[in-house]
Amino acid sequence: MKAIVNTAVCPMFGQPTWESTVEDEVLYGMIVDILEEVAPGWYRIRTHYRYEGIVSADALILGDEAAAAWAALPKQVVRNKNHCDVLSQPKVQGWHLESLTRGCLVAPLEELENGWTKVRLVDGREGYTQTSILDTYHAQPLSTDEETMRKALCDAALLYQGTQYRWGGKSPMGIDCSGLCSMAYMLCGVLIYRDAKIMEGFPMHEISLDNIKPGDLLFFPGHVAMYLGEGRYIHSTGRKGDDGVVFNSLDPNAPDFRADLLARITHVGSIF
């Protein structure tokens, strides 16, 4: 059976309890597979990017028919702002229907002349959001041109600069290292493994550090960063004083050089 995520940020746990560690977050509008009911009110799910975990039934709309109907609709993604309000009217004074974060999906119905778009939510409600906040949803790579794609990946990662660190997070409310990298790729239509490793069956493959280019990933023990070019990289870290998405350099002469990370690079990954 399939289900639709019906909350802006749905935590995915390791165990069927609110006290369990959050291993991932699934975002509004994503369709998931229900694998089993592991406890009353708790389901083990598999996401479209092949990650598994346990979520509360309250965050889901269950049923193959509902999921198929939602899948058949065109989609747009919340991208150009950290958050997006869906309102009852196409004006800022409208009643608040839903608050979504970057990466959440809506179904566009009509673009109005006053800068608003009428959208459908996963439960069938209709509302309005500012057109400029939405962008194209890419279910496939947004470009076949390598340079275009590399720039798009870096631009997507840069959207999260300043976000606080959150273990298992993948939204502007809080994001971890692999959440940052996997969301940047997802916004560009590429699904990579959600954790900080190169996993067989996903498009990421190992290259040499000498061949690294913008958009490629740097892997460390339990950590991952995106290379931006000119020796610089972006990553989300819980290190004291950083506490979120920051920039560092591979250049020993740069003021933000981290010798501890350079010495611990285990792999460099690329989809190109």
Contacts in CASP RR format, 6 or more apart in sequence:
PFRMAT RR
TARGET T0000
AUTHOR 0000-0000-0000
METHOD contacts of the structure
MODEL  1
MKAIVNTAVCPMFGQPTWESTVEDEVLYGMIVDILEEVAPGWYRIRTHYR
YEGIVSADALILGDEAAAAWAALPKQVVRNKNHCDVLSQPKVQGWHLESL
TRGCLVAPLEELENGWTKVRLVDGREGYTQTSILDTYHAQPLSTDEETMR
KALCDAALLYQGTQYRWGGKSPMGIDCSGLCSMAYMLCGVLIYRDAKIME
GFPMHEISLDNIKPGDLLFFPGHVAMYLGEGRYIHSTGRKGDDGVVFNSL
DPNAPDFRADLLARITHVGSIF
1 33 0 8 1.000
1 34 0 8 1.000
1 62 0 8 1.000
1 63 0 8 1.000
1 64 0 8 1.000
2 31 0 8 1.000
2 32 0 8 1.000
2 33 0 8 1.000
2 34 0 8 1.000
2 63 0 8 1.000
2 64 0 8 1.000
2 67 0 8 1.000
2 68 0 8 1.000
3 31 0 8 1.000
3 32 0 8 1.000
3 33 0 8 1.000
3 34 0 8 1.000
3 43 0 8 1.000
3 45 0 8 1.000
3 60 0 8 1.000
3 61 0 8 1.000
3 62 0 8 1.000
3 63 0 8 1.000
3 66 0 8 1.000
3 67 0 8 1.000
4 29 0 8 1.000
4 30 0 8 1.000
4 31 0 8 1.000
4 32 0 8 1.000
4 60 0 8 1.000
4 61 0 8 1.000
4 66 0 8 1.000
4 67 0 8 1.000
4 70 0 8 1.000
4 122 0 8 1.000
5 26 0 8 1.000
5 27 0 8 1.000
5 28 0 8 1.000
5 29 0 8 1.000
5 30 0 8 1.000
5 31 0 8 1.000
5 32 0 8 1.000
5 59 0 8 1.000
5 60 0 8 1.000
5 122 0 8 1.000
6 28 0 8 1.000
6 29 0 8 1.000
6 59 0 8 1.000
6 60 0 8 1.000
6 61 0 8 1.000
6 122 0 8 1.000
6 123 0 8 1.000
7 28 0 8 1.000
7 58 0 8 1.000
7 59 0 8 1.000
8 27 0 8 1.000
8 28 0 8 1.000
8 98 0 8 1.000
8 99 0 8 1.000
8 100 0 8 1.000
8 101 0 8 1.000
8 104 0 8 1.000
8 171 0 8 1.000
9 25 0 8 1.000
9 27 0 8 1.000
9 28 0 8 1.000
9 101 0 8 1.000
9 169 0 8 1.000
9 171 0 8 1.000
9 173 0 8 1.000
10 25 0 8 1.000
10 26 0 8 1.000
10 27 0 8 1.000
10 28 0 8 1.000
10 55 0 8 1.000
10 56 0 8 1.000
10 59 0 8 1.000
10 60 0 8 1.000
11 22 0 8 1.000
11 24 0 8 1.000
11 25 0 8 1.000
11 55 0 8 1.000
12 22 0 8 1.000
12 23 0 8 1.000
12 24 0 8 1.000
12 25 0 8 1.000
12 26 0 8 1.000
12 45 0 8 1.000
12 47 0 8 1.000
12 51 0 8 1.000
12 53 0 8 1.000
12 54 0 8 1.000
12 55 0 8 1.000
13 20 0 8 1.000
13 21 0 8 1.000
13 22 0 8 1.000
13 23 0 8 1.000
13 53 0 8 1.000
13 54 0 8 1.000
13 55 0 8 1.000
14 20 0 8 1.000
14 21 0 8 1.000
14 23 0 8 1.000
14 53 0 8 1.000
14 54 0 8 1.000
15 21 0 8 1.000
15 54 0 8 1.000
16 38 0 8 1.000
16 39 0 8 1.000
16 41 0 8 1.000
16 42 0 8 1.000
16 54 0 8 1.000
20 54 0 8 1.000
21 167 0 8 1.000
22 166 0 8 1.000
22 167 0 8 1.000
22 168 0 8 1.000
22 169 0 8 1.000
23 53 0 8 1.000
23 168 0 8 1.000
24 47 0 8 1.000
24 51 0 8 1.000
24 53 0 8 1.000
24 168 0 8 1.000
24 169 0 8 1.000
24 170 0 8 1.000
24 194 0 8 1.000
25 168 0 8 1.000
25 169 0 8 1.000
25 170 0 8 1.000
25 171 0 8 1.000
26 32 0 8 1.000
26 45 0 8 1.000
26 47 0 8 1.000
26 55 0 8 1.000
26 59 0 8 1.000
27 101 0 8 1.000
27 103 0 8 1.000
27 104 0 8 1.000
27 105 0 8 1.000
27 170 0 8 1.000
27 171 0 8 1.000
28 98 0 8 1.000
28 100 0 8 1.000
28 101 0 8 1.000
28 104 0 8 1.000
28 105 0 8 1.000
28 122 0 8 1.000
29 70 0 8 1.000
29 104 0 8 1.000
29 105 0 8 1.000
29 106 0 8 1.000
29 122 0 8 1.000
30 47 0 8 1.000
30 48 0 8 1.000
30 105 0 8 1.000
31 48 0 8 1.000
31 67 0 8 1.000
31 70 0 8 1.000
31 71 0 8 1.000
32 45 0 8 1.000
32 46 0 8 1.000
32 47 0 8 1.000
32 48 0 8 1.000
32 55 0 8 1.000
32 60 0 8 1.000
33 45 0 8 1.000
33 46 0 8 1.000
34 43 0 8 1.000
34 44 0 8 1.000
34 45 0 8 1.000
34 60 0 8 1.000
34 62 0 8 1.000
35 43 0 8 1.000
35 44 0 8 1.000
35 45 0 8 1.000
35 46 0 8 1.000
35 52 0 8 1.000
36 43 0 8 1.000
36 44 0 8 1.000
37 43 0 8 1.000
37 44 0 8 1.000
38 44 0 8 1.000
38 54 0 8 1.000
41 56 0 8 1.000
41 57 0 8 1.000
41 58 0 8 1.000
42 54 0 8 1.000
42 55 0 8 1.000
42 56 0 8 1.000
42 57 0 8 1.000
43 54 0 8 1.000
43 55 0 8 1.000
43 57 0 8 1.000
43 60 0 8 1.000
44 52 0 8 1.000
44 53 0 8 1.000
44 54 0 8 1.000
45 52 0 8 1.000
45 53 0 8 1.000
45 54 0 8 1.000
45 55 0 8 1.000
45 60 0 8 1.000
46 52 0 8 1.000
46 53 0 8 1.000
48 191 0 8 1.000
49 182 0 8 1.000
49 186 0 8 1.000
49 191 0 8 1.000
49 192 0 8 1.000
49 194 0 8 1.000
50 191 0 8 1.000
51 194 0 8 1.000
61 67 0 8 1.000
61 122 0 8 1.000
61 123 0 8 1.000
70 107 0 8 1.000
70 122 0 8 1.000
73 107 0 8 1.000
73 120 0 8 1.000
74 107 0 8 1.000
74 108 0 8 1.000
75 105 0 8 1.000
75 106 0 8 1.000
75 107 0 8 1.000
75 108 0 8 1.000
75 137 0 8 1.000
76 105 0 8 1.000
76 106 0 8 1.000
76 107 0 8 1.000
76 108 0 8 1.000
76 117 0 8 1.000
76 119 0 8 1.000
76 134 0 8 1.000
76 135 0 8 1.000
76 136 0 8 1.000
76 137 0 8 1.000
77 102 0 8 1.000
77 103 0 8 1.000
77 104 0 8 1.000
77 105 0 8 1.000
77 134 0 8 1.000
77 135 0 8 1.000
77 136 0 8 1.000
77 137 0 8 1.000
77 138 0 8 1.000
77 187 0 8 1.000
78 84 0 8 1.000
78 100 0 8 1.000
78 101 0 8 1.000
78 102 0 8 1.000
78 103 0 8 1.000
78 104 0 8 1.000
78 105 0 8 1.000
78 106 0 8 1.000
78 133 0 8 1.000
78 134 0 8 1.000
78 135 0 8 1.000
79 102 0 8 1.000
79 103 0 8 1.000
79 133 0 8 1.000
79 134 0 8 1.000
79 135 0 8 1.000
79 159 0 8 1.000
79 187 0 8 1.000
80 132 0 8 1.000
80 133 0 8 1.000
80 134 0 8 1.000
80 135 0 8 1.000
81 102 0 8 1.000
81 132 0 8 1.000
81 133 0 8 1.000
82 101 0 8 1.000
82 102 0 8 1.000
82 172 0 8 1.000
83 99 0 8 1.000
83 100 0 8 1.000
83 101 0 8 1.000
83 102 0 8 1.000
83 172 0 8 1.000
84 99 0 8 1.000
84 100 0 8 1.000
84 101 0 8 1.000
84 104 0 8 1.000
84 129 0 8 1.000
84 130 0 8 1.000
84 133 0 8 1.000
84 134 0 8 1.000
85 96 0 8 1.000
85 98 0 8 1.000
85 99 0 8 1.000
85 100 0 8 1.000
85 129 0 8 1.000
86 96 0 8 1.000
86 97 0 8 1.000
86 98 0 8 1.000
86 99 0 8 1.000
86 100 0 8 1.000
86 106 0 8 1.000
86 119 0 8 1.000
86 121 0 8 1.000
86 127 0 8 1.000
86 128 0 8 1.000
86 129 0 8 1.000
87 94 0 8 1.000
87 95 0 8 1.000
87 96 0 8 1.000
87 97 0 8 1.000
87 127 0 8 1.000
87 128 0 8 1.000
87 129 0 8 1.000
88 94 0 8 1.000
88 95 0 8 1.000
88 96 0 8 1.000
88 97 0 8 1.000
88 127 0 8 1.000
88 128 0 8 1.000
89 95 0 8 1.000
89 128 0 8 1.000
90 112 0 8 1.000
90 114 0 8 1.000
90 115 0 8 1.000
90 116 0 8 1.000
90 118 0 8 1.000
90 128 0 8 1.000
91 114 0 8 1.000
91 116 0 8 1.000
91 128 0 8 1.000
94 128 0 8 1.000
97 121 0 8 1.000
97 125 0 8 1.000
97 127 0 8 1.000
98 121 0 8 1.000
98 125 0 8 1.000
100 106 0 8 1.000
101 171 0 8 1.000
101 172 0 8 1.000
101 173 0 8 1.000
102 159 0 8 1.000
102 160 0 8 1.000
102 171 0 8 1.000
102 172 0 8 1.000
102 183 0 8 1.000
103 171 0 8 1.000
103 183 0 8 1.000
103 186 0 8 1.000
103 187 0 8 1.000
105 137 0 8 1.000
106 119 0 8 1.000
106 120 0 8 1.000
106 121 0 8 1.000
106 129 0 8 1.000
106 134 0 8 1.000
107 119 0 8 1.000
107 120 0 8 1.000
107 121 0 8 1.000
108 117 0 8 1.000
108 118 0 8 1.000
108 119 0 8 1.000
108 134 0 8 1.000
109 117 0 8 1.000
109 118 0 8 1.000
109 119 0 8 1.000
109 120 0 8 1.000
109 126 0 8 1.000
110 117 0 8 1.000
110 118 0 8 1.000
111 117 0 8 1.000
111 118 0 8 1.000
111 131 0 8 1.000
112 118 0 8 1.000
112 128 0 8 1.000
112 131 0 8 1.000
115 130 0 8 1.000
115 131 0 8 1.000
115 132 0 8 1.000
116 128 0 8 1.000
116 129 0 8 1.000
116 130 0 8 1.000
116 131 0 8 1.000
117 128 0 8 1.000
117 129 0 8 1.000
117 130 0 8 1.000
117 131 0 8 1.000
117 134 0 8 1.000
118 126 0 8 1.000
118 127 0 8 1.000
118 128 0 8 1.000
119 126 0 8 1.000
119 127 0 8 1.000
119 128 0 8 1.000
119 129 0 8 1.000
119 134 0 8 1.000
120 126 0 8 1.000
120 127 0 8 1.000
121 127 0 8 1.000
136 142 0 8 1.000
138 187 0 8 1.000
138 188 0 8 1.000
138 189 0 8 1.000
139 189 0 8 1.000
140 189 0 8 1.000
141 149 0 8 1.000
141 188 0 8 1.000
141 189 0 8 1.000
141 190 0 8 1.000
142 148 0 8 1.000
142 149 0 8 1.000
142 152 0 8 1.000
142 188 0 8 1.000
142 189 0 8 1.000
143 149 0 8 1.000
143 152 0 8 1.000
146 272 0 8 1.000
149 188 0 8 1.000
149 272 0 8 1.000
150 213 0 8 1.000
150 214 0 8 1.000
150 215 0 8 1.000
150 272 0 8 1.000
151 214 0 8 1.000
152 188 0 8 1.000
153 184 0 8 1.000
153 185 0 8 1.000
153 188 0 8 1.000
153 214 0 8 1.000
153 215 0 8 1.000
153 226 0 8 1.000
154 184 0 8 1.000
154 214 0 8 1.000
154 215 0 8 1.000
154 226 0 8 1.000
154 228 0 8 1.000
154 234 0 8 1.000
156 183 0 8 1.000
156 184 0 8 1.000
156 185 0 8 1.000
156 187 0 8 1.000
156 188 0 8 1.000
157 180 0 8 1.000
157 181 0 8 1.000
157 184 0 8 1.000
157 215 0 8 1.000
157 226 0 8 1.000
157 228 0 8 1.000
157 234 0 8 1.000
158 234 0 8 1.000
159 184 0 8 1.000
159 187 0 8 1.000
160 172 0 8 1.000
160 175 0 8 1.000
160 180 0 8 1.000
160 183 0 8 1.000
160 184 0 8 1.000
160 236 0 8 1.000
160 245 0 8 1.000
161 234 0 8 1.000
161 245 0 8 1.000
161 247 0 8 1.000
162 244 0 8 1.000
162 245 0 8 1.000
162 246 0 8 1.000
163 172 0 8 1.000
163 173 0 8 1.000
163 174 0 8 1.000
163 175 0 8 1.000
163 180 0 8 1.000
163 236 0 8 1.000
163 244 0 8 1.000
163 245 0 8 1.000
164 173 0 8 1.000
164 174 0 8 1.000
164 175 0 8 1.000
164 243 0 8 1.000
164 244 0 8 1.000
165 174 0 8 1.000
165 175 0 8 1.000
165 176 0 8 1.000
165 236 0 8 1.000
165 237 0 8 1.000
165 238 0 8 1.000
165 242 0 8 1.000
165 243 0 8 1.000
165 244 0 8 1.000
165 245 0 8 1.000
166 173 0 8 1.000
166 174 0 8 1.000
166 175 0 8 1.000
166 176 0 8 1.000
167 176 0 8 1.000
168 176 0 8 1.000
168 179 0 8 1.000
169 175 0 8 1.000
169 176 0 8 1.000
169 179 0 8 1.000
170 176 0 8 1.000
170 179 0 8 1.000
170 180 0 8 1.000
170 182 0 8 1.000
170 183 0 8 1.000
171 183 0 8 1.000
174 244 0 8 1.000
175 183 0 8 1.000
175 236 0 8 1.000
175 244 0 8 1.000
175 245 0 8 1.000
176 236 0 8 1.000
177 196 0 8 1.000
177 222 0 8 1.000
177 223 0 8 1.000
177 224 0 8 1.000
177 225 0 8 1.000
177 235 0 8 1.000
177 236 0 8 1.000
177 237 0 8 1.000
178 193 0 8 1.000
178 194 0 8 1.000
178 195 0 8 1.000
178 196 0 8 1.000
178 224 0 8 1.000
179 194 0 8 1.000
179 236 0 8 1.000
180 226 0 8 1.000
180 234 0 8 1.000
180 235 0 8 1.000
180 236 0 8 1.000
180 245 0 8 1.000
181 192 0 8 1.000
181 217 0 8 1.000
181 224 0 8 1.000
181 225 0 8 1.000
181 226 0 8 1.000
182 191 0 8 1.000
182 192 0 8 1.000
182 193 0 8 1.000
182 194 0 8 1.000
184 226 0 8 1.000
185 191 0 8 1.000
185 192 0 8 1.000
185 271 0 8 1.000
190 203 0 8 1.000
190 271 0 8 1.000
191 202 0 8 1.000
191 203 0 8 1.000
192 202 0 8 1.000
192 203 0 8 1.000
192 204 0 8 1.000
192 271 0 8 1.000
193 199 0 8 1.000
193 202 0 8 1.000
193 204 0 8 1.000
196 219 0 8 1.000
196 220 0 8 1.000
196 222 0 8 1.000
196 223 0 8 1.000
196 224 0 8 1.000
197 219 0 8 1.000
197 222 0 8 1.000
197 224 0 8 1.000
198 204 0 8 1.000
198 205 0 8 1.000
198 206 0 8 1.000
198 219 0 8 1.000
198 267 0 8 1.000
198 269 0 8 1.000
203 271 0 8 1.000
204 217 0 8 1.000
204 269 0 8 1.000
204 270 0 8 1.000
204 271 0 8 1.000
205 269 0 8 1.000
205 270 0 8 1.000
205 271 0 8 1.000
206 267 0 8 1.000
206 268 0 8 1.000
206 269 0 8 1.000
207 216 0 8 1.000
207 268 0 8 1.000
207 269 0 8 1.000
207 270 0 8 1.000
208 268 0 8 1.000
209 265 0 8 1.000
209 268 0 8 1.000
211 268 0 8 1.000
211 270 0 8 1.000
212 218 0 8 1.000
212 227 0 8 1.000
212 268 0 8 1.000
212 270 0 8 1.000
213 227 0 8 1.000
213 229 0 8 1.000
213 270 0 8 1.000
213 272 0 8 1.000
214 227 0 8 1.000
214 228 0 8 1.000
214 229 0 8 1.000
215 226 0 8 1.000
215 227 0 8 1.000
215 228 0 8 1.000
215 270 0 8 1.000
216 226 0 8 1.000
216 227 0 8 1.000
216 268 0 8 1.000
216 269 0 8 1.000
216 270 0 8 1.000
216 272 0 8 1.000
217 224 0 8 1.000
217 225 0 8 1.000
217 226 0 8 1.000
217 227 0 8 1.000
217 268 0 8 1.000
217 269 0 8 1.000
217 270 0 8 1.000
218 224 0 8 1.000
218 225 0 8 1.000
218 226 0 8 1.000
218 227 0 8 1.000
218 233 0 8 1.000
218 235 0 8 1.000
218 261 0 8 1.000
218 265 0 8 1.000
218 268 0 8 1.000
218 269 0 8 1.000
219 265 0 8 1.000
219 266 0 8 1.000
219 267 0 8 1.000
219 268 0 8 1.000
219 269 0 8 1.000
220 261 0 8 1.000
220 264 0 8 1.000
220 265 0 8 1.000
220 266 0 8 1.000
221 264 0 8 1.000
221 266 0 8 1.000
223 235 0 8 1.000
223 237 0 8 1.000
223 261 0 8 1.000
224 235 0 8 1.000
225 233 0 8 1.000
225 234 0 8 1.000
225 235 0 8 1.000
225 248 0 8 1.000
225 261 0 8 1.000
226 233 0 8 1.000
226 234 0 8 1.000
226 235 0 8 1.000
227 233 0 8 1.000
227 268 0 8 1.000
228 234 0 8 1.000
228 247 0 8 1.000
231 249 0 8 1.000
231 250 0 8 1.000
231 251 0 8 1.000
231 254 0 8 1.000
232 247 0 8 1.000
232 248 0 8 1.000
232 249 0 8 1.000
232 250 0 8 1.000
232 254 0 8 1.000
233 247 0 8 1.000
233 248 0 8 1.000
233 249 0 8 1.000
233 250 0 8 1.000
234 245 0 8 1.000
234 246 0 8 1.000
234 247 0 8 1.000
235 245 0 8 1.000
235 246 0 8 1.000
235 248 0 8 1.000
236 244 0 8 1.000
236 245 0 8 1.000
236 246 0 8 1.000
237 243 0 8 1.000
237 244 0 8 1.000
237 246 0 8 1.000
238 244 0 8 1.000
247 256 0 8 1.000
248 256 0 8 1.000
248 257 0 8 1.000
248 258 0 8 1.000
248 261 0 8 1.000
249 255 0 8 1.000
249 256 0 8 1.000
249 257 0 8 1.000
249 258 0 8 1.000
250 257 0 8 1.000
250 262 0 8 1.000
251 257 0 8 1.000
252 259 0 8 1.000
252 262 0 8 1.000
END
